[in-house]
Amino acid sequence: MRIMQSHKRNLTAASCVFFVLAIAGSGCTRQVTRQRLAFAEYPNLKLGFTTANFLKAMPVTLESSKRLIDYASEQGYAWIELRDPHADLSADQCRQIAEYAGSKKIEIGYAIHEGLLDDTFLETLKRGVKNASYFKGPKTIRALICGNEFVNNESKIGWTADELNRAVLIGDRAAQIARNNGLHLVVENGFEVIKGDGKSYYGTTELFEKAGPHLGWQFDTGNFFCTSRVWTKPKDAEDFLKKSIGKVRYIHLKTSQGRTVQPVLGDNELDFDTIFSVMSKNNVLYVAIEIVGFENTHTMYVNHEKSVQYLRSKGFITIK
């Protein structure tokens, strides 16, 4: 009897070891073959998110950047836009972030948050291009089309002729600095009107008409409707996108409803399918979810997951 009991104990112990090894093995397998969020009808597109969504919940540091890379990897995203508003991360920190992202198979696009006419723009950009050069992904450095000249004047809807000319000169100079570092400078549409009146104010259209070919565009799907000081007709936004798609390197996927940005993705004033179709046909690959930021990290995770659920419910995204 004691021999049989001893034999049973040995079998039980062996079974436990096997069970632990099986769990460990399955964990390794899960990491290698983790689920991926993929576009169903536009398989060349890549879904990610901007870390700007988390700025209220966590500061920009080496540790927080790794934490968000982990989240992107666990959830099946392909890439992130790393938002470092004033290029405060050091070059060495960005090197470490890039290496960590590579180990997790997450691509990164780097972004600052200053406008072309801001006093510190070129200084920040020069630090930023060094940081951005470490990352594999869209090979972009992103900035803003408009900055403090609009923030400090809430009635301003567009640039003066002098402001437009200065923005073009600075944009072209900055684009060349980016190119010298193997990058593309892209600027995001914001407060400015999509098209000026040709006399007293000027907007996004005039900037890209006057700028050289190397100044790129980071299209935000909601800003023409919820950020621009003059609401844009969806058809005008669609026409501008189709005309300017050659300048686009990636987009912010944002929802505007009732001229207000939403905390979770939903139906947008310019239809997402129209946008994805234009991107896919022109091989513009990178899509970054942007939603309203809150100070609670858990809330942000939940809202990202709800946003993905929306994209799945519409048939845009599938899990592979």
Backbone bond lengths (Angstrom), bond angles and torsions (degrees), N, CA, C in turn:
res aa  C-N    CA-C-N  psi(-1)  N-CA   C-N-CA  omega(-1)  CA-C   N-CA-C  phi
1 M - - - 1.462 - - 1.516 110.77 -
2 R 1.390 116.11 -46.01 1.453 119.47 -179.93 1.531 110.60 -63.24
3 I 1.355 115.61 -36.40 1.467 119.02 178.54 1.525 110.46 -62.99
4 M 1.356 116.70 -42.53 1.465 120.97 179.24 1.529 111.12 -65.14
5 Q 1.369 115.60 -41.57 1.473 118.67 179.12 1.517 110.53 -63.49
6 S 1.356 114.76 -42.02 1.463 118.64 178.64 1.526 110.42 -62.07
7 H 1.336 116.17 -40.49 1.465 120.55 178.79 1.537 111.36 -62.69
8 K 1.362 114.19 -40.26 1.473 118.58 179.26 1.523 110.77 -64.86
9 R 1.393 114.71 -40.30 1.463 117.56 179.82 1.527 110.52 -62.94
10 N 1.349 115.67 -40.36 1.455 119.27 179.20 1.524 111.61 -63.77
11 L 1.344 115.12 -41.17 1.465 118.92 177.31 1.519 111.25 -63.06
12 T 1.357 115.10 -41.86 1.470 119.61 179.76 1.514 110.75 -63.00
13 A 1.350 115.81 -45.24 1.464 119.39 179.03 1.523 110.77 -61.52
14 A 1.334 115.98 -42.86 1.466 119.81 179.40 1.518 111.14 -63.43
15 S 1.358 114.52 -38.99 1.465 118.98 179.14 1.518 110.87 -63.68
16 C 1.350 115.91 -40.69 1.470 120.08 179.51 1.515 110.80 -63.01
17 V 1.353 115.43 -43.62 1.461 119.15 178.47 1.524 110.25 -60.62
18 F 1.331 115.46 -44.69 1.461 120.09 179.11 1.521 110.98 -60.37
19 F 1.345 115.76 -41.25 1.458 120.87 -178.50 1.535 110.91 -63.61
20 V 1.359 114.53 -44.01 1.469 118.98 178.80 1.518 110.54 -63.08
21 L 1.346 116.00 -44.41 1.460 119.33 179.29 1.512 111.89 -64.07
22 A 1.340 115.64 -36.54 1.470 119.75 178.86 1.516 110.73 -64.13
23 I 1.365 115.19 -42.39 1.464 118.83 178.51 1.513 110.32 -63.25
24 A 1.358 114.74 -46.44 1.463 118.65 179.82 1.518 110.64 -60.11
25 G 1.331 115.26 -42.64 1.457 119.29 179.58 1.500 112.48 -64.11
26 S 1.334 115.58 -41.28 1.460 118.58 -179.85 1.507 110.44 -67.81
27 G 1.356 116.98 -33.29 1.457 119.95 177.44 1.514 110.91 -63.27
28 C 1.342 116.04 -43.17 1.456 119.99 177.77 1.521 110.70 -62.57
29 T 1.333 114.88 -41.83 1.464 119.29 -180.00 1.523 110.72 -63.20
30 R 1.335 116.45 -40.60 1.452 119.94 -179.57 1.514 111.15 -61.97
31 Q 1.347 116.04 -39.58 1.445 119.00 -177.78 1.525 111.28 -66.58
32 V 1.349 115.66 -37.35 1.452 119.95 -178.53 1.525 110.92 -75.38
33 T 1.325 116.58 -39.40 1.462 120.67 -175.22 1.530 110.58 -111.14
34 R 1.340 116.77 40.10 1.456 120.84 -177.70 1.525 110.41 -62.97
35 Q 1.310 114.60 155.39 1.459 119.20 179.71 1.517 110.05 -67.00
36 R 1.322 115.94 149.70 1.456 121.84 178.54 1.517 108.86 -125.26
37 L 1.315 115.61 140.38 1.456 121.57 173.76 1.518 107.52 -84.99
38 A 1.314 116.67 119.82 1.457 121.10 -175.53 1.525 109.74 -128.70
39 F 1.320 116.10 149.37 1.458 121.14 175.73 1.523 108.79 -77.84
40 A 1.312 115.69 129.07 1.459 120.81 -174.16 1.532 112.28 -69.78
41 E 1.331 116.85 -50.76 1.464 120.47 -176.38 1.521 113.11 -96.79
42 Y 1.311 116.89 -12.79 1.464 120.88 -178.79 1.533 108.29 -127.75
43 P 1.331 117.47 70.57 1.467 121.04 -169.51 1.518 114.51 -66.27
44 N 1.332 118.34 -12.94 1.462 118.96 178.10 1.532 112.45 -80.10
45 L 1.340 117.52 -14.01 1.463 120.62 -178.86 1.530 110.55 -79.26
46 K 1.339 115.95 153.02 1.460 122.67 -178.67 1.525 109.60 -124.26
47 L 1.328 116.23 128.30 1.455 121.04 -178.14 1.529 111.07 -95.32
48 G 1.324 115.10 134.24 1.456 121.82 175.17 1.509 109.90 -147.42
49 F 1.315 116.26 -162.76 1.463 121.24 175.40 1.521 108.91 -147.88
50 T 1.330 116.15 159.64 1.455 120.46 174.26 1.515 109.72 -91.88
51 T 1.319 116.18 137.20 1.462 119.78 178.74 1.526 111.38 -72.57
52 A 1.334 117.11 -6.30 1.464 119.85 172.57 1.521 111.11 -58.21
53 N 1.327 116.90 -27.38 1.466 121.15 177.99 1.523 111.69 -58.35
54 F 1.332 117.12 -26.30 1.464 122.10 -173.85 1.527 113.15 -104.55
55 L 1.321 118.26 4.69 1.466 119.56 -173.19 1.528 113.03 -62.36
56 K 1.324 117.80 -33.00 1.462 120.00 177.99 1.525 112.01 -74.53
57 A 1.317 116.66 -22.10 1.459 121.54 -175.81 1.530 112.64 -93.91
58 M 1.332 117.24 -27.61 1.465 119.57 -179.07 1.520 109.69 -153.20
59 P 1.334 117.61 141.73 1.463 120.79 178.57 1.522 110.97 -70.90
60 V 1.332 115.87 165.38 1.461 120.82 177.51 1.525 108.34 -84.13
61 T 1.304 116.40 108.52 1.461 122.32 178.31 1.519 108.87 -139.81
62 L 1.320 115.76 172.57 1.456 120.55 173.98 1.522 110.04 -60.53
63 E 1.333 116.25 -43.94 1.462 120.80 -176.58 1.530 111.59 -67.69
64 S 1.335 117.19 -44.90 1.467 119.02 -179.01 1.525 111.12 -67.36
65 S 1.316 117.00 -33.56 1.465 120.37 177.90 1.522 110.80 -64.77
66 K 1.335 116.60 -42.40 1.468 119.98 176.73 1.527 110.57 -64.31
67 R 1.327 115.77 -38.90 1.468 120.11 179.60 1.522 110.68 -60.71
68 L 1.327 117.44 -41.34 1.463 120.56 -179.30 1.528 111.56 -75.03
69 I 1.311 116.92 -28.97 1.468 119.87 172.56 1.523 109.62 -65.17
70 D 1.330 116.22 -42.21 1.467 120.00 175.96 1.525 110.51 -58.18
71 Y 1.309 116.12 -45.41 1.467 120.55 -179.47 1.525 110.61 -61.74
72 A 1.333 115.90 -45.86 1.471 119.73 178.80 1.519 110.90 -58.96
73 S 1.324 116.70 -42.76 1.460 121.07 -179.71 1.526 111.55 -65.52
74 E 1.323 116.64 -45.18 1.469 121.35 -178.64 1.524 111.90 -63.47
75 Q 1.330 116.61 -35.69 1.458 120.92 -175.73 1.522 113.41 -87.09
76 G 1.322 117.58 -10.71 1.460 120.33 176.14 1.515 115.56 94.82
77 Y 1.330 117.28 15.16 1.470 120.17 176.44 1.523 110.17 -73.35
78 A 1.331 115.36 158.54 1.467 120.75 179.71 1.521 112.30 -95.19
79 W 1.347 116.81 -26.38 1.461 118.55 -173.46 1.526 110.38 -160.69
80 I 1.334 115.75 169.68 1.460 121.43 172.10 1.524 109.13 -136.54
81 E 1.329 115.55 151.32 1.455 120.73 164.55 1.523 105.87 -92.22
82 L 1.328 117.30 116.41 1.457 122.38 179.43 1.518 108.94 -87.23
83 R 1.330 116.50 107.62 1.464 121.92 -177.43 1.533 110.09 -90.33
84 D 1.307 115.15 115.38 1.466 124.05 177.47 1.518 105.99 -126.23
85 P 1.347 117.68 82.50 1.470 121.95 -163.52 1.525 115.88 -47.07
86 H 1.328 117.73 -43.55 1.463 120.26 -176.54 1.527 112.26 -118.56
87 A 1.336 115.58 24.43 1.470 122.09 178.95 1.523 110.87 54.43
88 D 1.324 115.79 49.36 1.466 120.89 -178.64 1.527 112.84 -83.50
89 L 1.330 117.76 -21.74 1.455 119.78 174.69 1.530 109.22 -65.41
90 S 1.316 116.28 143.63 1.464 119.45 177.29 1.520 110.25 -80.65
91 A 1.321 115.36 163.14 1.468 119.47 177.44 1.527 110.69 -61.12
92 D 1.322 117.59 -39.07 1.461 120.13 179.88 1.524 111.55 -66.83
93 Q 1.331 116.91 -38.33 1.468 119.43 176.44 1.524 110.33 -62.75
94 C 1.323 116.75 -40.86 1.467 119.65 179.24 1.517 110.97 -66.92
95 R 1.316 117.20 -35.04 1.467 119.79 175.35 1.527 110.56 -61.36
96 Q 1.341 115.82 -43.63 1.463 119.74 179.02 1.528 111.60 -66.04
97 I 1.335 116.22 -40.24 1.471 120.27 178.22 1.527 109.97 -62.71
98 A 1.327 115.80 -42.52 1.470 120.53 -179.41 1.526 110.73 -62.77
99 E 1.325 116.91 -42.98 1.462 120.02 178.89 1.523 110.96 -64.46
100 Y 1.323 116.41 -40.93 1.462 120.10 179.57 1.528 110.45 -65.81
101 A 1.331 116.10 -43.24 1.469 119.72 178.45 1.523 111.11 -61.26
102 G 1.325 116.33 -38.90 1.455 119.95 178.01 1.522 112.04 -61.92
103 S 1.337 116.25 -38.46 1.463 119.76 179.33 1.521 111.64 -67.83
104 K 1.330 116.79 -22.89 1.465 122.14 179.57 1.532 111.81 -100.02
105 K 1.325 115.92 1.47 1.472 122.04 -179.17 1.537 112.02 59.28
106 I 1.324 115.56 40.85 1.463 122.41 176.11 1.526 108.69 -113.29
107 E 1.327 116.55 125.83 1.459 121.32 175.60 1.531 109.78 -83.56
108 I 1.336 115.87 158.33 1.468 120.49 -177.28 1.521 110.30 -137.86
109 G 1.337 114.97 135.86 1.454 122.60 165.48 1.520 107.47 -111.95
110 Y 1.317 117.55 139.36 1.472 121.60 -173.31 1.525 109.72 -101.78
111 A 1.344 116.25 142.13 1.462 120.12 -174.58 1.521 111.46 -140.36
112 I 1.329 115.66 131.90 1.452 121.74 166.84 1.525 107.63 -101.06
113 H 1.332 116.70 175.76 1.470 118.98 -174.97 1.527 110.31 -137.81
114 E 1.332 114.75 58.42 1.455 120.97 175.52 1.522 108.64 -130.93
115 G 1.352 115.62 150.16 1.448 121.45 -177.81 1.514 112.96 -88.34
116 L 1.317 116.57 160.37 1.455 122.32 -176.59 1.519 113.11 -55.57
117 L 1.338 117.70 -34.63 1.465 121.17 -176.96 1.524 113.36 -96.44
118 D 1.313 118.33 3.46 1.465 119.96 176.70 1.527 110.14 -67.45
119 D 1.322 116.48 144.09 1.468 121.80 -174.44 1.527 112.54 -58.16
120 T 1.322 116.83 -35.70 1.468 120.34 -175.04 1.526 113.25 -98.82
121 F 1.333 117.32 10.73 1.465 119.91 -172.11 1.526 112.91 -58.04
122 L 1.320 117.88 -54.14 1.462 119.94 -175.32 1.525 111.49 -65.99
123 E 1.322 116.81 -36.70 1.462 120.35 176.74 1.526 111.24 -61.72
124 T 1.340 115.38 -45.51 1.460 120.24 178.72 1.522 110.57 -66.27
125 L 1.316 116.92 -41.35 1.462 121.14 -179.98 1.522 111.32 -59.81
126 K 1.319 117.40 -42.15 1.467 120.21 -177.48 1.520 111.01 -64.51
127 R 1.340 117.66 -37.72 1.463 119.22 173.40 1.530 110.16 -67.73
128 G 1.332 114.80 -39.98 1.457 120.34 -175.91 1.515 113.98 -64.16
129 V 1.332 117.75 -38.62 1.468 118.79 -177.60 1.529 111.13 -66.34
130 K 1.331 116.58 -32.19 1.463 118.79 175.86 1.520 110.15 -64.75
131 N 1.329 115.53 -42.54 1.463 119.83 178.11 1.520 111.40 -64.91
132 A 1.331 115.50 -46.32 1.470 120.75 -174.56 1.516 112.56 -65.51
133 S 1.323 116.88 -27.03 1.468 120.04 -174.54 1.528 112.68 -65.98
134 Y 1.328 118.23 -17.10 1.465 120.97 -179.20 1.532 112.95 -78.56
135 F 1.325 118.01 -18.95 1.462 120.11 -166.99 1.520 112.59 -94.07
136 K 1.332 114.29 142.30 1.460 121.76 172.88 1.523 108.65 -97.69
137 G 1.313 115.81 131.75 1.461 121.49 -176.74 1.510 109.36 158.44
138 P 1.326 117.90 -133.81 1.466 119.55 -178.93 1.522 113.65 -71.62
139 K 1.350 118.07 -9.32 1.472 123.25 -179.69 1.529 110.32 56.17
140 T 1.313 114.75 51.34 1.455 121.67 -178.67 1.517 110.72 -121.34
141 I 1.327 114.70 156.41 1.452 121.87 160.42 1.516 105.84 -124.50
142 R 1.309 115.75 123.91 1.462 121.67 -173.30 1.520 110.60 -104.64
143 A 1.325 116.12 141.46 1.463 122.99 175.86 1.527 107.99 -139.91
144 L 1.325 116.04 -170.73 1.459 121.41 -179.27 1.522 110.93 -104.98
145 I 1.325 116.22 147.05 1.463 119.71 172.36 1.527 109.64 -68.38
146 C 1.327 116.90 -49.70 1.467 120.68 -177.63 1.525 109.92 -118.14
147 G 1.318 116.16 154.64 1.457 120.25 -175.61 1.507 112.77 -139.64
148 N 1.337 115.57 -125.99 1.463 120.66 -171.42 1.521 113.96 -64.50
149 E 1.331 117.62 -22.43 1.461 118.76 178.09 1.526 111.10 -63.53
150 F 1.328 117.18 -25.68 1.467 121.89 175.03 1.522 111.29 -92.89
151 V 1.327 117.27 -39.38 1.470 120.81 -179.72 1.521 110.34 -59.32
152 N 1.325 117.05 -39.02 1.466 121.83 -177.01 1.518 113.90 -85.83
153 N 1.319 117.40 -0.65 1.472 121.19 179.67 1.525 107.70 -142.57
154 E 1.322 116.33 93.65 1.463 121.21 -173.04 1.527 113.28 -69.72
155 S 1.322 117.86 -13.31 1.465 120.43 178.41 1.530 112.41 -93.74
156 K 1.310 116.72 -3.70 1.465 120.91 -176.93 1.522 109.96 -75.08
157 I 1.328 117.47 131.45 1.465 120.96 -179.84 1.521 112.94 -115.02
158 G 1.323 117.32 -15.95 1.460 120.73 179.79 1.510 110.69 -162.67
159 W 1.340 115.63 176.36 1.457 120.32 179.77 1.524 111.81 -83.44
160 T 1.317 116.33 154.32 1.453 121.10 164.87 1.529 107.41 -74.09
161 A 1.320 116.68 168.64 1.470 120.32 178.60 1.524 110.68 -60.02
162 D 1.337 116.83 -40.08 1.466 120.24 179.44 1.531 110.98 -65.99
163 E 1.319 117.21 -42.82 1.458 120.84 178.41 1.523 110.99 -62.78
164 L 1.315 116.51 -41.77 1.458 120.22 179.52 1.524 110.59 -61.22
165 N 1.332 116.50 -45.74 1.465 119.67 -179.52 1.528 111.54 -62.36
166 R 1.327 117.01 -40.59 1.455 120.21 178.49 1.529 111.05 -66.97
167 A 1.332 116.59 -39.86 1.467 120.33 178.74 1.522 110.79 -62.75
168 V 1.310 116.81 -38.87 1.469 121.12 178.80 1.528 110.51 -65.53
169 L 1.341 116.74 -46.42 1.464 120.50 -179.53 1.532 111.19 -61.39
170 I 1.335 116.07 -44.96 1.463 120.16 -179.57 1.525 110.45 -68.58
171 G 1.328 116.52 -41.29 1.458 120.22 178.98 1.513 112.12 -60.71
172 D 1.326 117.08 -44.35 1.466 120.26 179.65 1.534 111.26 -66.34
173 R 1.330 116.03 -38.99 1.473 119.07 178.25 1.529 110.26 -65.09
174 A 1.317 116.00 -44.32 1.468 120.67 -179.88 1.524 111.27 -65.17
175 A 1.323 116.77 -38.37 1.466 120.63 178.69 1.519 110.76 -62.07
176 Q 1.340 116.77 -37.01 1.464 120.10 178.80 1.527 110.91 -70.25
177 I 1.330 117.01 -38.35 1.464 120.25 175.79 1.529 109.82 -59.79
178 A 1.318 116.10 -43.43 1.473 120.29 178.43 1.525 110.61 -62.41
179 R 1.323 117.22 -44.68 1.467 121.17 -179.51 1.524 111.19 -62.32
180 N 1.320 116.64 -35.98 1.464 120.49 178.96 1.529 111.76 -65.20
181 N 1.324 115.73 -18.56 1.458 121.30 178.85 1.529 112.42 -108.17
182 G 1.322 115.92 17.17 1.460 120.70 176.44 1.520 113.95 74.56
183 L 1.339 116.97 26.39 1.458 121.72 -174.29 1.522 110.96 -126.77
184 H 1.339 114.68 167.59 1.456 122.02 172.73 1.527 108.30 -115.44
185 L 1.323 117.28 127.43 1.459 120.80 173.46 1.522 108.63 -82.84
186 V 1.328 115.92 126.67 1.462 120.97 174.19 1.520 108.53 -123.95
187 V 1.327 116.37 138.96 1.457 121.36 -179.82 1.519 109.48 -119.33
188 E 1.327 115.30 140.88 1.462 121.74 -173.43 1.525 112.00 -95.60
189 N 1.335 115.82 134.21 1.460 120.47 173.79 1.521 110.14 -63.82
190 G 1.343 116.38 145.36 1.459 119.27 -175.08 1.520 113.20 -147.21
191 F 1.332 115.78 -114.19 1.467 120.98 -175.35 1.527 112.99 -69.93
192 E 1.330 116.97 -27.53 1.465 120.49 -170.76 1.529 112.04 -68.22
193 V 1.317 115.55 151.15 1.459 122.10 175.79 1.529 109.11 -65.87
194 I 1.324 117.28 151.08 1.460 119.37 -178.74 1.532 111.44 -66.33
195 K 1.336 116.94 -33.60 1.470 120.90 178.56 1.522 109.26 -148.84
196 G 1.322 115.80 132.98 1.458 120.40 -178.73 1.510 113.14 -80.33
197 D 1.328 115.19 -177.40 1.467 120.12 179.82 1.519 112.44 -91.69
198 G 1.344 116.76 0.18 1.456 120.62 177.68 1.507 114.34 80.39
199 K 1.335 117.31 0.71 1.465 120.35 -177.53 1.527 112.31 -130.54
200 S 1.317 115.30 -58.62 1.464 119.27 -172.24 1.520 114.15 -106.85
201 Y 1.315 118.07 -18.36 1.464 120.32 178.28 1.528 110.17 -153.80
202 Y 1.353 113.91 154.98 1.458 121.13 -174.17 1.532 109.09 -138.28
203 G 1.353 115.17 157.24 1.454 118.46 -173.50 1.521 114.20 -137.34
204 T 1.320 115.21 -150.98 1.469 122.66 -174.58 1.529 111.39 -58.11
205 T 1.314 116.43 -44.98 1.467 120.81 -177.53 1.520 111.31 -57.85
206 E 1.327 116.11 -48.72 1.462 120.31 -176.77 1.532 111.44 -67.02
207 L 1.326 117.43 -35.05 1.464 119.66 178.59 1.517 110.82 -59.26
208 F 1.325 117.12 -49.88 1.460 119.72 -176.62 1.529 112.18 -75.28
209 E 1.327 117.54 -25.14 1.462 119.50 175.04 1.516 111.24 -67.35
210 K 1.330 117.02 -37.02 1.461 121.33 -175.69 1.531 113.05 -89.99
211 A 1.313 117.28 -25.71 1.469 120.67 -176.59 1.521 111.03 -74.22
212 G 1.321 115.09 160.31 1.454 120.71 177.46 1.519 111.53 -71.70
213 P 1.325 116.68 174.61 1.474 121.27 -173.33 1.523 114.72 -71.30
214 H 1.326 117.99 -11.81 1.464 119.69 -173.62 1.526 113.72 -95.44
215 L 1.314 118.11 -6.73 1.457 120.47 175.27 1.524 108.43 -81.61
216 G 1.324 116.64 114.75 1.454 121.43 -175.72 1.514 112.99 -96.17
217 W 1.323 114.59 172.30 1.461 121.58 -175.89 1.522 109.94 -121.61
218 Q 1.322 115.71 131.40 1.465 121.41 169.60 1.523 106.34 -105.68
219 F 1.316 115.39 102.07 1.464 122.39 -174.33 1.523 110.25 -76.54
220 D 1.336 115.86 127.48 1.461 121.84 172.13 1.516 107.94 -104.36
221 T 1.346 116.45 122.79 1.456 121.26 -171.67 1.517 114.05 -70.57
222 G 1.342 117.70 -16.37 1.454 120.17 -178.44 1.515 115.06 -108.15
223 N 1.342 117.23 -22.67 1.463 119.74 -168.75 1.522 115.03 -63.61
224 F 1.329 117.87 -31.79 1.461 118.89 177.91 1.530 111.51 -61.89
225 F 1.322 116.52 -20.68 1.465 121.12 -174.27 1.531 113.53 -108.39
226 C 1.339 117.30 -30.56 1.469 118.80 -174.17 1.522 113.61 -119.38
227 T 1.331 118.60 -7.67 1.469 121.44 179.86 1.515 111.97 -117.83
228 S 1.322 117.63 -41.98 1.461 121.32 178.45 1.530 110.10 -54.90
229 R 1.317 115.87 137.54 1.469 120.71 -178.52 1.531 111.83 -67.71
230 V 1.320 116.17 -16.75 1.469 121.21 175.14 1.529 106.78 -122.52
231 W 1.330 116.49 117.76 1.461 120.95 -178.91 1.521 110.70 -58.71
232 T 1.334 115.69 136.99 1.458 122.26 -177.38 1.519 110.18 -101.01
233 K 1.318 116.96 135.56 1.462 119.83 173.67 1.527 108.60 -66.78
234 P 1.332 117.95 134.81 1.468 120.08 -179.34 1.529 113.21 -53.33
235 K 1.336 117.78 -37.29 1.469 119.51 179.55 1.526 110.90 -65.70
236 D 1.328 117.62 -36.78 1.465 120.38 177.86 1.528 110.40 -66.51
237 A 1.335 116.25 -39.46 1.471 120.22 177.76 1.528 110.27 -65.06
238 E 1.320 116.93 -42.61 1.464 121.14 178.64 1.526 110.92 -61.67
239 D 1.324 116.85 -45.99 1.466 120.79 -179.88 1.525 110.92 -61.68
240 F 1.332 116.19 -41.60 1.462 120.04 -179.80 1.527 110.83 -65.97
241 L 1.335 116.60 -39.82 1.461 120.52 177.59 1.522 110.35 -60.63
242 K 1.314 117.33 -48.11 1.468 120.53 -178.31 1.528 111.37 -63.69
243 K 1.330 115.87 -37.71 1.465 120.15 -179.86 1.527 111.59 -69.70
244 S 1.341 116.29 -34.92 1.470 120.82 -170.77 1.520 113.33 -106.81
245 I 1.325 119.00 10.36 1.459 121.56 -172.78 1.528 111.53 -60.35
246 G 1.318 117.66 -26.06 1.461 120.44 178.59 1.518 113.61 -65.26
247 K 1.338 116.92 -17.52 1.459 121.21 179.07 1.531 112.56 -93.51
248 V 1.340 116.67 -9.83 1.466 120.93 -172.94 1.520 110.70 -85.04
249 R 1.334 116.10 133.59 1.464 121.95 175.36 1.521 111.08 -107.83
250 Y 1.338 117.17 -33.86 1.462 121.50 174.38 1.512 108.94 -162.37
251 I 1.334 116.25 170.97 1.457 120.49 -178.43 1.520 111.04 -128.19
252 H 1.332 115.05 156.99 1.458 122.27 163.21 1.522 107.26 -94.43
253 L 1.309 116.00 124.05 1.462 121.15 178.09 1.525 107.76 -91.29
254 K 1.304 115.03 100.67 1.462 122.26 -175.09 1.522 109.02 -127.02
255 T 1.330 116.42 146.53 1.456 120.97 177.86 1.522 110.38 -105.57
256 S 1.338 115.50 127.65 1.456 122.71 171.55 1.524 108.13 -113.96
257 Q 1.313 114.77 126.50 1.466 121.19 174.56 1.521 108.07 -133.88
258 G 1.329 116.36 129.98 1.466 119.55 -177.70 1.509 111.95 58.34
259 R 1.328 116.83 34.95 1.465 123.94 179.48 1.526 112.84 63.87
260 T 1.326 116.37 26.45 1.464 121.64 -178.90 1.516 109.58 -132.46
261 V 1.350 116.86 132.45 1.461 120.59 176.44 1.519 109.22 -68.79
262 Q 1.329 116.16 143.45 1.460 121.91 -173.49 1.535 112.09 -104.09
263 P 1.335 117.18 150.81 1.469 121.12 179.17 1.530 113.80 -76.64
264 V 1.330 116.48 -12.76 1.464 122.43 178.65 1.527 107.32 -140.16
265 L 1.312 117.39 143.90 1.460 119.93 178.55 1.526 111.09 -62.31
266 G 1.332 115.04 142.99 1.453 122.84 176.28 1.513 108.09 -158.90
267 D 1.317 117.18 -165.70 1.463 120.60 178.89 1.526 109.77 -61.14
268 N 1.313 115.87 133.54 1.457 122.38 -174.95 1.529 110.57 -108.64
269 E 1.322 115.97 160.20 1.463 119.91 179.99 1.531 112.24 -65.45
270 L 1.320 118.00 -30.18 1.460 122.33 167.74 1.522 106.81 -108.29
271 D 1.309 117.19 118.97 1.456 123.04 -171.06 1.524 112.06 -57.55
272 F 1.334 116.00 132.07 1.460 121.06 -178.61 1.525 112.17 -62.00
273 D 1.328 117.71 -37.54 1.463 119.28 -177.82 1.519 111.19 -62.77
274 T 1.319 116.62 -37.33 1.466 120.59 175.96 1.520 110.04 -60.16
275 I 1.327 116.13 -44.05 1.467 121.38 -178.68 1.527 110.67 -65.48
276 F 1.329 116.71 -48.48 1.472 120.32 -178.53 1.525 111.21 -61.58
277 S 1.315 116.44 -38.89 1.457 120.41 -179.50 1.526 111.08 -63.00
278 V 1.331 116.35 -45.61 1.471 120.52 179.39 1.528 110.01 -63.70
279 M 1.333 116.40 -42.51 1.464 119.86 179.10 1.518 111.39 -61.70
280 S 1.316 116.58 -49.97 1.456 121.14 -175.74 1.526 111.41 -60.20
281 K 1.321 116.59 -43.98 1.465 120.75 -179.12 1.525 111.74 -63.12
282 N 1.333 116.43 -28.34 1.461 120.95 -177.12 1.527 112.94 -105.20
283 N 1.340 115.46 10.77 1.464 122.10 175.34 1.529 112.64 58.72
284 V 1.323 116.38 36.89 1.461 122.47 170.56 1.521 105.83 -93.71
285 L 1.327 118.05 108.86 1.459 121.34 -159.33 1.522 116.00 -93.86
286 Y 1.317 118.45 -27.32 1.467 120.54 -162.34 1.523 112.96 -101.46
287 V 1.340 114.57 126.44 1.467 123.46 -179.23 1.526 108.10 -122.88
288 A 1.334 117.36 121.08 1.467 121.42 -178.77 1.527 110.16 -117.13
289 I 1.324 116.43 118.58 1.464 121.23 176.77 1.528 109.72 -64.26
290 E 1.325 115.89 130.45 1.468 121.07 172.36 1.523 108.73 -127.48
291 I 1.321 116.69 124.90 1.456 122.65 -179.99 1.516 109.09 -133.72
292 V 1.326 116.69 168.41 1.464 121.76 179.55 1.529 109.34 -61.75
293 G 1.328 115.89 134.10 1.453 120.41 -179.93 1.520 112.88 -89.71
294 F 1.328 115.90 143.18 1.462 122.26 174.82 1.526 108.85 -126.45
295 E 1.336 116.04 165.43 1.465 120.40 -175.36 1.525 112.84 -79.37
296 N 1.324 117.54 -13.83 1.450 121.67 -178.77 1.527 109.97 -94.59
297 T 1.331 116.13 119.11 1.458 120.26 -177.47 1.520 111.94 -61.87
298 H 1.340 116.89 -41.59 1.467 120.47 -179.71 1.527 110.71 -59.65
299 T 1.327 116.61 -41.57 1.467 120.46 177.65 1.518 111.08 -58.50
300 M 1.319 116.53 -40.47 1.455 119.84 -179.38 1.533 111.46 -67.86
301 Y 1.327 117.19 -40.70 1.463 119.17 176.16 1.529 110.71 -60.68
302 V 1.328 115.85 -45.06 1.469 120.44 -179.57 1.524 110.52 -61.39
303 N 1.332 117.03 -43.00 1.462 120.14 -177.67 1.528 112.16 -69.87
304 H 1.322 116.95 -30.88 1.470 119.05 173.23 1.522 110.40 -66.16
305 E 1.326 115.55 -43.19 1.465 118.75 -178.70 1.530 111.27 -67.66
306 K 1.332 117.40 -36.12 1.466 120.43 175.01 1.527 110.49 -65.06
307 S 1.317 116.49 -36.61 1.461 120.53 178.97 1.519 110.91 -65.15
308 V 1.324 116.53 -41.85 1.466 119.97 176.86 1.525 110.33 -65.65
309 Q 1.322 116.90 -38.93 1.468 120.56 177.03 1.528 110.70 -59.73
310 Y 1.334 116.25 -40.57 1.465 119.58 177.20 1.534 110.07 -61.23
311 L 1.326 116.99 -47.40 1.463 120.48 -179.06 1.528 111.08 -61.78
312 R 1.332 116.47 -36.45 1.463 120.34 177.01 1.532 111.08 -68.56
313 S 1.340 116.08 -40.59 1.463 119.78 -178.40 1.517 112.26 -64.03
314 K 1.338 116.26 -26.94 1.454 120.97 179.21 1.528 111.97 -89.75
315 G 1.317 116.53 -2.47 1.454 120.36 178.96 1.516 113.98 82.69
316 F 1.328 117.67 8.68 1.459 119.68 178.85 1.520 111.99 -74.61
317 I 1.332 114.74 -40.79 1.469 120.85 -172.35 1.527 109.64 -117.11
318 T 1.317 113.98 141.01 1.457 121.07 172.31 1.517 108.73 -129.85
319 I 1.318 117.08 166.58 1.454 121.89 -179.95 1.518 108.85 -108.49
320 K 1.331 115.63 129.52 1.475 120.59 -179.12 1.523 108.80 -117.20
